[in-house]
Amino acid sequence: MKRCVALTVLTVLACPGVLLTLARAAEDITVGIQLFDNGRLAEARQFYESFVKEHPDDPAGVFYLGRIAFAEEHYKEAVAWFEEAVRLTDENSDYHLWLGRAYGHQAEQASVLQQPLLARKVKEHFEKAVALNPENIAARSDLMEYYLRAPRILGGSREKAREQAEEIAKRERPQEHSGNEQGRSNTDTASSQRTR
């Protein structure tokens, strides 16, 4: 047992790049997010393309490549990246939200024959986003809008839209009345995510 531990320690010491790479992965993603948040999309794209090559199983890199494509209005490309992020981890509400948004924009540009298929995918991913995180106000808001705009045959429903509005109101009221900074920043984050 001691020999195995000693061998592991020697391996790590002989390969300091391994520790540095692991430590850098967490730091690196922050750099990429800052580039994206500052609107430096070309630099962010380069960053995340390298990040994905180094960390192919990390869904955050492909998610941000999707966000970049979405911001550049390349919705087909965005769908591909978001689908990959969801494939890597199906349990992230935001990944489903953005995939639904990308499908929605694709549907707006699609032929009449493709629109119903894409609309169903929008609904599916918005509902999944809400199911995974009921506190995701942006997902609830987008789902509410879907229910309001979609025809009944594609799952549109004023009653379901009203239910989402009520759930949003329940979640926003405590934040508005608490007066704490965390409550305000969550609301600000949700509204800024809807506009991105």
C-alpha positions in Angstrom: 0.0 0.0 0.0 2.8 2.4 0.9 4.6 1.6 -2.3 1.4 2.4 -4.3 1.0 5.7 -2.6 4.7 6.5 -3.0 4.4 5.6 -6.7 1.4 7.9 -7.1 3.2 10.8 -5.4 6.3 10.3 -7.6 4.1 10.2 -10.7 2.4 13.5 -9.7 5.8 15.1 -8.8 7.3 13.9 -12.1 4.3 15.3 -14.0 3.6 18.7 -12.5 1.8 19.6 -15.7 -1.0 17.2 -14.6 -1.8 19.3 -11.4 -1.3 22.5 -13.3 -3.7 21.4 -16.0 -6.4 20.4 -13.4 -6.0 23.7 -11.6 -6.0 25.7 -14.8 -9.3 24.1 -16.1 -11.3 25.7 -13.3 -9.5 29.1 -13.7 -9.6 28.9 -17.5 -13.3 28.6 -17.7 -13.6 31.9 -15.7 -11.4 33.6 -18.3 -13.6 32.4 -21.1 -16.8 33.5 -19.3 -15.3 37.0 -18.8 -14.4 37.2 -22.5 -18.0 36.2 -23.4 -19.6 38.6 -20.9 -17.5 41.4 -22.2 -18.7 40.8 -25.7 -15.3 39.6 -27.0 -16.9 36.8 -28.9 -14.1 36.1 -31.4 -11.6 35.7 -28.5 -14.1 33.7 -26.5 -14.7 31.4 -29.4 -10.9 30.8 -29.7 -10.6 30.2 -26.0 -13.5 27.7 -25.9 -12.4 25.8 -29.0 -9.1 25.2 -27.3 -10.8 24.5 -24.0 -13.0 21.8 -25.7 -10.0 20.2 -27.3 -8.3 19.9 -23.9 -11.5 19.0 -22.0 -13.8 17.2 -24.4 -16.0 15.8 -21.6 -16.6 19.2 -20.0 -20.0 20.4 -21.1 -19.3 24.0 -20.1 -17.0 24.5 -23.0 -19.4 23.3 -25.6 -22.2 25.2 -23.9 -20.4 28.5 -24.2 -19.6 27.7 -27.9 -23.4 27.4 -28.2 -23.9 30.7 -26.5 -21.4 32.4 -28.8 -23.1 30.9 -31.9 -26.4 32.0 -30.5 -25.2 35.6 -29.9 -23.9 35.6 -33.5 -27.3 34.4 -34.7 -25.9 31.2 -36.0 -28.8 29.1 -34.6 -28.1 25.9 -36.4 -24.5 25.9 -35.0 -25.9 26.9 -31.6 -28.3 23.9 -31.6 -25.4 21.5 -32.4 -23.3 22.8 -29.5 -26.2 22.9 -27.0 -27.2 19.3 -28.1 -23.7 18.2 -27.3 -23.8 20.0 -23.9 -27.1 18.2 -23.1 -25.6 14.9 -24.3 -22.7 15.4 -21.9 -24.9 16.2 -19.0 -28.7 16.0 -19.2 -29.2 17.4 -15.8 -28.5 21.1 -16.4 -31.5 23.4 -16.6 -29.7 26.2 -18.4 -28.4 23.8 -21.1 -32.0 22.8 -21.9 -33.2 26.4 -21.7 -30.7 27.6 -24.3 -31.2 24.5 -26.5 -35.0 25.4 -26.5 -34.2 29.0 -27.3 -32.0 28.0 -30.2 -34.6 25.6 -31.6 -37.1 28.5 -31.3 -35.0 30.8 -33.4 -34.5 27.9 -35.9 -38.2 27.5 -36.1 -38.7 31.1 -36.9 -36.5 30.7 -40.0 -37.7 27.2 -40.9 -40.1 26.0 -43.6 -43.8 25.5 -42.6 -43.2 21.8 -42.6 -40.3 21.9 -40.2 -41.8 24.4 -37.8 -44.1 22.0 -35.9 -41.2 19.5 -35.2 -39.0 22.4 -34.0 -41.8 23.8 -31.9 -42.2 20.5 -30.1 -38.5 20.5 -29.3 -38.7 24.0 -28.0 -41.5 23.0 -25.6 -39.8 19.8 -24.6 -36.6 21.6 -23.6 -38.3 24.5 -21.8 -40.3 22.0 -19.8 -37.2 20.0 -19.0 -35.4 23.2 -17.9 -38.2 24.0 -15.5 -38.5 20.4 -14.2 -34.7 20.3 -13.5 -34.8 23.7 -11.7 -38.2 25.0 -10.7 -36.4 28.2 -9.5 -35.1 29.0 -13.0 -37.2 32.1 -13.7 -35.8 32.6 -17.2 -36.9 29.1 -18.1 -40.4 29.6 -16.6 -40.7 32.9 -18.5 -39.7 31.4 -21.8 -42.1 28.4 -21.2 -44.9 30.8 -20.4 -44.3 32.7 -23.6 -44.3 29.4 -25.5 -47.6 28.5 -24.0 -49.0 31.9 -25.0 -47.8 31.9 -28.6 -48.0 28.3 -29.7 -51.2 26.9 -31.2 -53.1 24.4 -29.0 -52.1 21.6 -31.4 -48.4 22.2 -30.5 -49.1 22.5 -26.7 -50.1 26.1 -26.4 -52.4 26.9 -23.5 -53.4 30.1 -21.8 -54.1 28.1 -18.6 -50.6 26.6 -18.6 -49.2 30.1 -19.3 -51.2 31.5 -16.3 -49.8 28.7 -14.1 -46.2 29.7 -15.1 -47.0 33.3 -14.4 -48.2 32.4 -10.9 -45.1 30.3 -10.2 -42.9 33.2 -11.4 -44.8 35.6 -9.1 -44.4 33.3 -6.1 -40.7 33.2 -6.7 -40.2 36.9 -7.4 -42.3 38.2 -4.5 -40.0 37.1 -1.7 -37.0 38.5 -3.5 -38.7 41.9 -4.0 -39.7 42.2 -0.3 -36.6 40.8 1.3 -34.5 43.7 0.2 -31.3 41.6 0.2 -28.8 41.9 -2.5 -28.9 38.2 -3.4 -32.6 38.4 -4.2 -32.1 41.4 -6.5 -29.1 39.8 -8.3 -31.1 36.6 -9.0 -33.8 38.7 -10.6 -31.3 40.8 -12.5 -29.5 37.6 -13.7 -32.7 36.1 -14.9 -33.7 39.1 -16.9 -30.2 39.6 -18.3 -30.2 35.9 -19.4 -33.5 36.4 -21.3 -31.9 39.3 -23.3 -28.7 37.5 -24.2 
